[in-house]
Amino acid sequence: MLERHPSERCPDRWTVSVGRMRAAPPQYTPAENQLLAALPLKDYERLLPHLEPVSLSRGCENQAGDRENYLHFITAGIVARVNLMENGKVTAFAVTGKEGVLGVAAFLSGLSLPSETVVVSAGSAYRLRGDLVRLEFARHGPLADLLLRYTAALIAEIGRNAACNRHHSVDQQLCRWILSFLDRVPLNELSTTQTLIADMLGVRRESVTAAAWYLQEAGLIHSRRGHIAVLDRAGLEARCCECYRVVRSLYEHASARMT
């Protein structure tokens, strides 16, 4: 299961709660995952008995070992994909929610990637055994096509985020980060720390403080210690760089329903 292991070394600051989400999220159906929902009905029903519910607890998750054995379809919550440096610094390069899946790279390449995942908003997922995933790829069925489309979107997001971090202002990046989280939960507020946001963006905490102040002065958000509420989503989208819209459209295409 995607549970935090005592030996994992990710910092405790990598936790975020969104709105009033409870520590033990309710059970969601597999169809809450947009990739599974995009399957033709006969393929969805064929896989349904093999999907095992698991919980996503806030904290760290090292996928090494587990990702070769299971594919995890997220139905609620948010997971950050991160790189952990030798000096202990953690930087996120993508976030995943109910539009996505964890572990697909292992089934495409057979390699254990040096990245980790951090559950920043508690939720749930359904996992599918690795042998069944490999069988789906051998069949060249709809699930394999969806996973390939999703992986292409994920790669594009990683590249777009790298370019955004290089060329766009911190307040634009903060807009992108807030909007990407709101897309993955049915709420318009989140509780987090500026240190977490700084780690996610790979910038200094002071830069995040200044960016949050700018957005608040513009009437787009209300920010106080450990809390951000979105007051004007349309204004936030207008202030955001094009990266948010590009990445969102990529995932919408990846999870388009198959017939």
N, C-alpha and C positions, 0 to 999 in steps of 0.2 A: 504494500500500500504506500501511497505517497505521504509518508509520515516523517517528521523530523527525527533524525538519528542523533543520539547523545554525542557521538564523535564528530559531528559536523561543526565547522568553524565559522560559518557565516555570522556576521554581527547581528545582535538582537535588534538593532535599529531597523533592520529590514522587515518591518511589519507595518501594515496599514489596514485600517478598518474603514469600510465604506458605508456611510449612512448608519443605519441601525442594524446591520447584518449581525445575526447572533453567532456566537462561537461555534455552535453546532448547527450548520445550515440544514434546511429541510431537504428531503430526498427529491431529486429531480429525475425526470424521465430521460432516457437516452436521446430522445428527439429534441431536448433542449440544446444539444450540441448541433451546430449548424451544418457540419459535415455529414453527420448521421441523418439529419433531417433532409438533406439534399439527395439521399439515396432513393432509387425507385423502391416502391413499397415492398415488392417481393424480396429484394436484397436486404432491406431493413429488417423484415420479419425473419429472414434466414439467419441474420447475425444476432438478433435479439436474445436468444437463449444463451449465447456465449458472452454477453456483456456483463461484467461483474462490477457492482457499485463500490467505490472507494471514496474516502474523505480526503480533502486537501486541508491540512492543518497549517496555520500560519507559522512561518519559519523557513528552515532550509531543507532542501531536498537534493541529495546527490544522486543523479540518475544512474551512475555507473553500476552495472550489474542488472538493475531492474529494467532498464530500457531495452535490453536485448531480449527480455522475456515477455514484455507487454507493451502495448500501445495504449495511451491514456487519452480519452476523449473528454475534454473539460465541459461540464454542464453548468457550473457556477463557480465564481471566484476568479482571481487573477494571478497569473504566474509570470514572474520576470525571469528571462533567460540571462544569465550573468557569467562574466569571467572573473575568477578570483586570482589576483596577482600574488606573487611570492611575498610582497610586503603587507599582505592582508587587505589591500584595497579591492573593493568590489565595484564593478561597472556593468550596468545592464545594456544589452544591445537589442532587445526586443521584449515585448510583453504579449501574453497569450491569454485568451479567455474562452468563452463558449464558441467562438468562431474557429477554434483550433484544436490541436492535438499535440501531445508530447511523445517524443521517442521515434518519430518517423525516420530520422536520419540513420539510425542503426539498421533499419530494414532496407534502406536504399544502398548503404555503403558497407555495412557489416563492421563499422569502426565505432569505438567508444570515443566520443568527442570530449575534449578537455573542458567543456563548459558545464555549469550547474544550473539548477533552477531554484528560485526562491518564491514560495507562496506568500504573496504580499496582501492578499485578501482571501480569507478562508472560503472554501467552497466544496465542490464535489466533482467526481469524474466517473466514467465507466472505462474499464480496461478490457482489452481484447488480447488473448494469448498470442505470442509471437508466431507459433506454428500456423495459426489461422490467418494471421496477417500475411505471412509468406505465401500461403495458399491463395489468398486473394490476388496477390501480385502475379502468381503463376497462372491464374485464371484470366488475367487482364480484364477484370470486372470493373464495375462502376466505382467501388471503393478505392481500388488502386488508382484510377483516374483522378478521383477527388483528392487523394493524398498527394499525388504528384502536383496537382494544381495548387494545393495548399502550400506545399514545400516551395514552389516557385514564388508564391506570394511572400512567404517568410523570408526567403533570400532577398527579394526585392525590398522588403521592409528594413532588413539589416543594412543594406546598401544605402537606402534613403536616409535612415537615421544617422549613419556615419557622415553623409553629406550635410544633413541638417545641422548636426553638431559643429560642423566646420564653417558653415556659411551663414547661418541665421542667428539672430540675437537670442539671448537667454530668455527674454520674455516671450518670444515666439515659440521657443522650444518648450517653455512651461505651459503655454496654451495647448500645444500638441500633446504633452504628457497628460494634462488634466482631461482633455477631450477623449483621448484614447482609453482612459480609465472609465469615464462616464459611459462610453459606448458599451462597456462590458458589464455594467450593473444598472438596475432600474432606478437609479437615484441621481440626485444632482449635487451631492456633497460627499466629501471624504475627510477622514481624520488621518493625518500623517505628520511627518516631521520634515522640516526643511533639509535636514541632513540626508534623509532618505531621497528626497527629490534631487538634491545635489549629486548623490551617488548614481541615481538613475540617469542623469544628464551628463555626468562626468565633469561637473564644474564646481567652483567653490560655493560653500553655503552662503556666503555674503552676496554672491551674484543672484542666488535664488531669492534671498530676502529683498533685494532691490527690485527684482522682476515682479515679485508678488505685490510689493507696494505700488508699483506702476499700474498693474492690472486693477488693483483695488481703487486707486485714484481715478481710473477710467470708468469705474462703476461696473466692471465685469465680474469681479469676485469679491467675496468678503473673506479676508484671511485673518485668523488669530492663531495663537499658539496651538499647534497641533491640529488645526482645522481649516478647511477651505470649502466654502459654499459658492456655487456658481449662480450669479444673479442674472446674467445676460449671456445665454449660450450663443445666440446669433452673433452678438458682438465679439465673443471669444473666438468663434470660427472666423469672423472677418479679420481679427487681429492675427490669427494663426497663419503660419507660412503654408505654402501649398502642399507640404509633405504630409500633413494630416489627411487631406482629401485624397491624395494619390494612394496612400497606403490603405485607407478605408475602401476605396473602389477596388483595389486589388483583392482584398478579402471578400468583398461582395461577389466578385466574379468567381473566386475560388469556390465559394459555397453555393453557387447557382444550382438550382434543382436539376437533377438529371432525369431523363425520361427513358 
